[in-house]
């Protein structure tokens, strides 16, 4: 019986000794020990989560043990990768040009024309097809590296590689001690420079954007990292439009030109006007703009053709034909059934061979020895639609797993860029642990656990410090001074606006919940306190915190259980925290690290605290825990407010975040005051005093009022403090001042528009307070205010609608409002 080939061990040579370049690292690993390494791995996973948010499809973590490559070995891989990139570029140039490869029989038409990556375009491609290239490699049992797949349409993972290196440096500095590892940052500097020096770019600072499907895409974390490193605007398809033959980004200040667009999706999806279209969505007219030279696409959508698995069978011939060289990096063993012979293929040992779709890397695949009769029949009918690839046993290396340090199979991905004059290979890369070595070799990176496998940092050792030479800074044109964030996409502005609203809704819910728990804690309350409890319950229902007011007449234990059920289990606070996390994920590239990590960590902590706060035993303990959670909610809101005030530039995103918060806070004050003043017999002296106290308590203004007026409660002073006092950060006037300033800054020429509408609201509020102050009976005058306050709230709501129409109308997806006041707060869902 034939023995299965023994995989190569990356760390240990074939004689039981440790390879020389691993010895120092192995000593550091041994000193740390398994338990400590496992904990460091968890720290890196948590740090990555905090950096990028809970992105779907993100790697499960970074294994603490890196894959080591010597400088000599990396040099050989680099030479082979650059050569392969040249062959692929020449192949594309021919297939989308004279097609001599097809005419001379070097490539079969049955491989090219059915491939989904082959695009029927309306004209020639100017410039290079490939600006960026990734390659998957497996070290076979023979010790040689073999190419498993070429990646050009979705050459992803480089952002993950950079983040892995950062986390390794922070979390495991012991492994770097006394060892020089080639850095990754110069590669990104060169990449950014190359994007600015692409042919035919304007002399002005060119506009760079990265097309992304958004935070719900599986590669969102990758796109966030790349946009940050390359200085690109992260744009979804809805943020971009082709007008007059050019590509434009829709921003809050109008259209801004995009000169370079980085693509990270299959080519046939990028332009539904000319191509098939699909998911993720594309941009109508994009290819026409590219043909006209108005925008450079990186990589060109047509380059996806070279990902066809069947092309590997012809790579040696293509290298000899197109560049006159022998291929330096072999592919994994591959057989083209149409040439090799179907029966000869089936007569061979089939245990380690896979059948793949020759035209599509994402087509169906199966083990040849397990192929169904229907697949074998199709193979005999159309052998040119299949390719047979041998699944080499990949090399193994140490992996830190919960059960101990175990060998794990790895596949390596390297990255290269074309800088305008030649190819550069990043001195490092990303490796993945394969959960199952029995995988088709045409796509082990992407098929392993659906992209959720554990990754590894890849180190290229430095034997000579002279290798550590930075890249000279190129001459750059003088930049015009800019202030503000005029390139803020309308989508991002909408997200900031709703982040502000959700944060304020959460804070308002916390304040209502705090007042409610205080009232419930007074078991033997007076009739006035019971009336106040009923009022707060109605307010809680109105904002969506409670479903109904039925708990008002229940006993203490029943009331506490009902409150815990609707607020701590799956109620409004949990929903709002989910919305905050979701919206924040879409703004990762526009927040500081501290702000984003605080939001992510805070939402996770509060969700956990909410789930654990519910107690089924003692009602008093349950109420006490609800109170602690309430305090945490309010501290969370205050922390985010402080961070945004200190860490965000006072323009762009912060303007819209403040607009959302201030409009929401002002509206909450007006609605709560109207509800409290609408209560039965509120004009009576005792009831009016209780209503005024409740207004101040809900607005957190009781201390300020007492410092001015001591214990005397009258409607006019309370209304002045809550509605007109610009120095009160919890009052309406303070909110409207920020709203008016932000609107005026967004459109300085529009003094009578939205900013003017905010001024008119303040005029109406001044009239309200003046009328109460001059009334012979202030209590009676205040009791008559609810309808006027609701009308003013409607005007404020109209300002929110106009903001949505003017700045967010390009968006089509509705916004959830967390169950809060469906009528009063749902206005922007139709406008967003």
DAVEN-V910619 format. One record per helix or strand of 2 or more residues. SS is the DSSP state (H for helix, E for strand). FROM is the first residue (numbers start at 1). TO is the last residue. If there is no record, write none. Layout:
BEGIN
SS/FROM/TO + SS/FROM/TO
END
This chain:
BEGIN
H/20/32 + H/34/52 + E/62/69 + H/71/95 + H/100/103 + H/109/112 + E/132/139 + E/145/151 + H/158/171 + H/173/176 + H/185/196 + E/208/211 + H/220/230 + E/233/235 + H/237/239 + E/240/243 + E/246/251 + E/254/258 + E/260/262 + H/267/269 + H/286/291 + E/296/298 + H/301/307 + H/309/322 + E/334/335 + H/337/340 + H/342/347 + E/353/357 + E/365/367 + H/368/370 + H/373/381 + H/383/385 + E/386/390 + E/396/401 + E/404/418 + E/423/425 + E/429/433 + H/444/451 + E/455/461 + H/465/467 + H/490/520 + H/527/543 + H/550/553 + H/556/569 + H/572/585 + H/588/590 + H/593/613 + H/619/647 + H/653/677 + H/685/698 + H/702/709 + H/715/724 + H/732/746 + H/754/774 + H/778/783 + H/786/808 + H/827/831
END
